[in-house]
Amino acid sequence: MRIGIEFVPDKPIEKLLTWTKLAEEAGFDNVWITDHYNNRNVWATLTALALNTERIAMGPGVTNPFHISPALTASAAVTINELSNGRAVIGIGAGDKVTLSGLGIKWERPVSAVVESIEYMRKLTQGSKAKLDGKVFKVKGAKLAIVKKEPVLDADGNPKMKDGKPVKKGPHIPIYAGAQGPMMLKATAKVADGILINASHPKDFEIAMEKIKEGVKEAGRDIKEIDVTAYASFSIGESREAALEGDAKIVVAFIVAGSPDVVLERHSLDMDACNNVRKLLGEGNFKDLPGAITDEMVDAFAVVGDKDQFIKRIEDLAKVGVTQFVVGSPIGPKKKGAIKQIGKEIIPHFKK
């Protein structure tokens, strides 16, 4: 089980760097930086992290192909890979329709856009010429000049040859798809190295895994090729009560309000209570919002509690196929303390 962590670049980069270095020391495998135009730029942030860390993998969690071209994302990722000595990853999803509309950007064919972007970026990051006659992208011929290709070696360590010449290939930068709906899950399972799923409950992953398995079967892939990732709202403390202090309930409120009824019903949540949360959030009534969040809502959409609760939840997720668990916002009432606690009490359990 890989353990990652998510940071939102709404704080000064110096603070994000402090948290990331602390996460690296604590034993986290990945750091994911969210990409929203109204926060600090994701690639500038990742540059600072790449230059000041040594081991932890890093990338956008997630960017999208609508507000930035996949070609520019590929170029940025190759640059981060160079600066970090091979630690770059890419997370790409369809983006938020409301936000993109506010920017005057059309949100069309999201599934095709993500799948085509993955294929497009993989060609570019490996130093190949990309040609694509897709539903969204029409690429006549694009290639990155900065990719350094190395000889491909066989099992005995000898260069592979083709037409009398050594086969060369650029570095492999893993590309993850941010996926939620059934169509996106199935389609991206055919092409992605990993899938980032905004969920934390085994019930949601049981359903997601069905679509992922359909996709890999159609593509003739092995499901072990895919890093299935739970991108979870998370708050740890010495007790559940301590973990609920801070913003945990506010984060859950946004998840409840944004979830379709079918998801709320899947978790047997009281619809009147959920609609009340939507109402309070729509009114901007943050004073009464925490009191409207039930324990059932917290358990359905977040992992909140002490180390034992977290270990059990992650183990339950592993049983249904999750291979990476991302510690998402708010992480804990006090971020530094939470990162240290996870490194001391949780990560060692999964690294035995």
C-alpha positions in Angstrom: 0.0 0.0 0.0 1.4 3.3 -1.1 0.6 6.3 1.1 0.3 9.7 -0.5 -0.7 13.2 0.7 -2.6 16.1 -0.9 -1.8 19.8 -0.4 -3.8 22.7 -1.7 -1.6 25.6 -2.8 -3.7 28.3 -1.1 -1.0 28.9 1.4 2.5 30.4 0.8 4.8 28.0 -1.0 7.3 28.2 2.0 4.6 26.5 4.1 3.8 23.9 1.5 7.5 23.1 1.2 7.7 22.7 5.0 4.8 20.3 5.0 6.1 18.4 2.0 9.6 17.9 3.5 7.9 16.8 6.7 5.8 14.3 4.7 9.0 13.0 3.0 10.6 12.5 6.4 7.5 10.8 7.6 7.7 8.2 4.8 4.9 9.3 2.4 5.4 8.0 -1.1 3.6 10.7 -3.1 2.6 14.4 -2.7 -0.2 15.6 -4.9 -0.8 19.3 -5.5 -4.3 20.5 -6.5 -4.6 22.6 -9.6 -7.1 25.5 -9.4 -6.4 28.8 -11.3 -7.4 30.9 -8.2 -4.6 29.3 -6.1 -0.8 29.3 -6.6 0.3 27.8 -9.9 0.7 24.0 -9.5 3.8 23.7 -11.7 5.6 26.6 -10.0 4.8 25.0 -6.6 6.0 21.6 -7.8 9.3 23.2 -9.0 10.0 24.4 -5.5 9.2 21.0 -4.1 11.3 19.2 -6.7 14.3 21.3 -5.9 14.0 20.9 -2.1 13.2 17.2 -1.7 15.0 14.0 -2.4 12.7 11.0 -2.5 8.9 11.7 -2.6 7.1 11.5 -6.0 5.1 14.5 -7.0 2.6 15.8 -9.5 -0.7 17.7 -10.0 -3.7 16.1 -8.3 -5.3 16.9 -10.7 -4.9 19.2 -13.7 -7.3 19.1 -16.7 -7.0 19.3 -20.5 -9.3 22.2 -20.9 -7.6 25.1 -19.2 -4.1 23.9 -20.2 -3.0 22.0 -23.3 -1.9 18.4 -22.7 1.3 19.4 -24.6 2.1 22.1 -22.0 1.3 19.7 -19.2 3.7 17.1 -20.7 6.4 19.7 -21.1 6.0 20.8 -17.5 6.0 17.2 -16.2 9.2 16.4 -18.1 10.8 19.5 -16.6 9.7 18.5 -13.1 11.0 15.0 -13.8 14.4 16.4 -14.7 14.5 18.7 -11.6 13.5 15.9 -9.3 15.7 13.2 -10.8 12.8 11.1 -12.0 10.1 11.6 -9.4 7.3 13.3 -11.5 3.8 11.9 -11.9 0.8 13.4 -13.7 -2.7 13.5 -12.5 -5.3 14.6 -15.0 -9.1 14.7 -14.9 -12.0 16.4 -16.6 -12.0 19.5 -14.3 -15.0 21.3 -12.8 -17.6 22.3 -15.3 -18.8 25.3 -13.2 -15.3 26.7 -12.8 -14.4 26.2 -16.4 -17.7 27.8 -17.6 -16.9 30.8 -15.4 -13.6 31.1 -17.3 -15.4 31.0 -20.6 -14.0 27.5 -21.4 -16.3 24.9 -23.0 -16.5 21.6 -21.1 -17.2 19.1 -23.9 -16.7 15.3 -24.2 -14.9 15.0 -20.9 -14.3 11.3 -21.1 -12.8 11.5 -24.6 -10.7 14.6 -23.5 -9.1 12.7 -20.6 -8.4 9.5 -22.5 -7.0 11.3 -25.5 -4.9 13.5 -23.2 -3.3 10.5 -21.5 -2.4 9.0 -24.9 -1.1 12.3 -26.2 1.0 13.1 -23.1 2.4 9.6 -22.9 3.8 9.9 -26.5 5.3 13.3 -25.7 6.8 12.4 -22.3 8.5 9.4 -23.8 10.0 11.5 -26.6 7.9 10.2 -29.4 6.0 12.2 -32.1 2.3 12.5 -31.3 -0.3 12.3 -34.0 -3.9 12.1 -32.9 -7.2 12.3 -34.8 -9.4 12.2 -31.8 -12.9 13.5 -30.9 -11.3 16.3 -28.9 -7.7 16.6 -30.0 -6.5 16.8 -33.6 -2.7 16.7 -33.4 -0.9 16.7 -36.7 2.6 16.1 -35.3 4.0 17.2 -31.9 7.2 16.3 -30.2 9.1 17.5 -27.1 12.8 18.4 -27.9 13.8 18.2 -24.2 13.2 14.5 -23.6 16.4 12.5 -23.1 16.1 9.0 -24.6 18.1 6.1 -23.2 18.7 2.7 -24.7 16.1 0.0 -23.8 17.7 -3.0 -22.3 16.7 -6.6 -22.5 16.6 -9.1 -19.6 20.3 -9.7 -19.8 21.1 -6.0 -19.7 21.9 -5.7 -23.4 20.5 -2.9 -25.6 17.4 -4.0 -27.6 17.9 -3.6 -31.4 15.6 -2.8 -34.2 16.6 -2.6 -37.9 20.2 -2.7 -36.7 19.8 0.3 -34.4 19.5 0.4 -30.6 15.9 1.0 -29.4 15.8 4.2 -27.3 13.0 5.5 -25.1 12.3 8.5 -22.9 11.6 8.1 -19.1 8.3 6.7 -18.0 6.3 9.3 -16.2 3.2 7.6 -14.6 -0.1 9.2 -15.7 -3.0 9.0 -13.3 -6.7 9.7 -14.3 -8.9 11.5 -11.9 -12.1 9.4 -12.4 -15.5 9.2 -10.6 -18.3 8.2 -13.0 -18.7 4.8 -14.5 -17.8 5.9 -18.1 -14.7 7.7 -17.0 -13.6 4.8 -14.8 -14.0 2.2 -17.5 -12.4 4.3 -20.3 -9.4 5.5 -18.3 -8.7 1.9 -17.0 -7.8 1.1 -20.5 -4.9 3.6 -20.7 -3.9 5.1 -17.4 -1.1 4.0 -15.0 -3.3 4.8 -12.0 -6.7 6.1 -11.2 -7.4 8.7 -8.5 -10.9 8.3 -7.1 -12.4 10.9 -4.7 -13.8 8.4 -2.2 -12.9 6.8 1.1 -15.5 4.1 1.7 -15.2 0.5 0.6 -18.8 0.6 -0.8 -17.8 3.2 -3.4 -14.7 1.2 -4.4 -16.6 -2.0 -4.8 -18.7 -0.3 -7.5 -15.7 1.5 -9.0 -13.6 -1.7 -9.2 -16.4 -3.3 -11.4 -15.9 -0.6 -14.0 -12.1 -0.6 -13.8 -12.1 -4.4 -14.3 -14.4 -4.0 -17.3 -11.9 -1.5 -18.8 -8.8 -3.5 -18.3 -10.5 -6.7 -19.6 -11.5 -4.9 -22.8 -8.0 -3.5 -23.2 -6.3 -6.8 -22.5 -4.4 -5.4 -19.5 -3.6 -6.8 -16.1 -5.3 -4.9 -13.3 -2.0 -5.1 -11.4 -0.7 -2.5 -13.9 -3.1 0.1 -12.4 -2.4 2.0 -9.1 -6.0 2.3 -7.8 -5.9 5.3 -5.5 -8.3 6.4 -2.8 -8.1 10.2 -2.7 -9.8 10.6 0.7 -10.9 13.4 3.0 -8.9 12.7 6.1 -8.5 14.0 9.6 -6.5 12.3 12.3 -6.2 13.0 16.1 -5.6 11.2 19.3 -9.3 10.5 19.4 -12.3 10.9 17.0 -13.5 13.9 19.0 -10.0 15.6 18.6 -10.0 14.7 14.8 -13.3 16.4 14.3 -12.0 19.7 15.5 -11.1 22.1 12.8 -12.5 21.8 9.2 -13.3 18.1 9.0 -17.1 18.6 9.1 -16.9 21.6 6.7 -15.1 19.4 4.1 -17.7 16.6 4.5 -20.4 19.2 4.0 -19.1 20.1 0.6 -18.8 16.4 -0.3 -22.4 15.8 0.8 -23.7 18.8 -1.1 -21.9 17.9 -4.3 -22.9 14.2 -4.3 -25.7 12.9 -6.4 -28.7 11.4 -4.6 -27.7 7.9 -5.8 -24.5 8.1 -3.9 -26.2 9.4 -0.8 -28.7 6.6 -1.0 -25.9 4.0 -1.4 -24.7 5.0 2.0 -28.3 4.9 3.5 -28.0 8.6 4.5 -31.1 10.6 5.6 -32.1 12.6 2.5 -33.8 15.3 4.6 -30.5 15.8 6.6 -28.5 15.9 3.4 -30.8 18.5 1.8 -30.5 20.6 4.9 -26.7 20.5 4.5 -27.2 21.6 0.9 -29.5 24.4 2.0 -27.1 25.7 4.7 -24.2 25.6 2.4 -26.1 27.4 -0.3 -27.0 30.2 2.2 -23.4 30.4 3.3 -24.4 29.5 6.8 -21.2 28.1 8.1 -22.2 28.7 11.7 -24.9 26.1 11.7 -23.3 23.8 9.1 -21.1 21.6 11.5 -24.1 20.8 13.6 -26.0 19.5 10.5 -23.3 16.9 9.7 -24.1 13.5 11.1 -21.7 10.8 12.1 -23.1 8.7 9.2 -22.1 11.5 6.7 -18.6 11.6 8.2 -18.2 7.8 8.0 -19.5 7.7 4.4 -17.3 10.5 3.0 -14.2 10.8 5.1 -11.8 9.0 7.4 -11.9 10.7 10.8 -10.5 9.3 14.0 -7.5 7.8 15.7 -4.8 5.6 14.3 -6.7 2.3 14.8 -9.7 3.6 12.8 -7.4 4.6 10.0 -5.5 1.4 9.8 -8.8 -0.6 9.7 -10.3 1.6 7.0 -7.1 1.4 4.8 -7.0 -2.4 5.3 -10.7 -2.6 4.3 -9.9 -0.5 1.2 -7.0 -2.8 0.3 -9.3 -5.8 0.4 -11.4 -4.3 -2.4 -8.4 -3.4 -4.6 -7.1 0.0 -3.5 -3.3 0.2 -3.8 -2.6 3.8 -2.8 -4.3 5.8 -0.1 -4.0 9.6 -0.4 -4.4 11.6 2.8 -6.5 14.6 1.7 -7.8 17.7 3.3 -8.0 18.7 6.0 -5.4 16.0 7.2 -5.9 17.0 10.8 -6.8 19.9 13.1 -3.0 20.7 13.2 -1.3 19.8 9.9 2.2 19.4 11.2 1.2 17.2 14.1 -1.1 15.1 11.9 1.7 14.5 9.3 4.0 13.4 12.1 1.4 11.2 13.7 0.7 9.4 10.4 4.4 8.9 9.9 4.8 7.4 13.3 1.6 5.4 13.8 0.2 4.5 10.3 2.8 4.4 7.6 5.0 1.9 9.4 2.1 -0.5 9.7 1.8 -0.7 5.9 5.6 -0.7 5.2 6.4 -3.9 7.2 
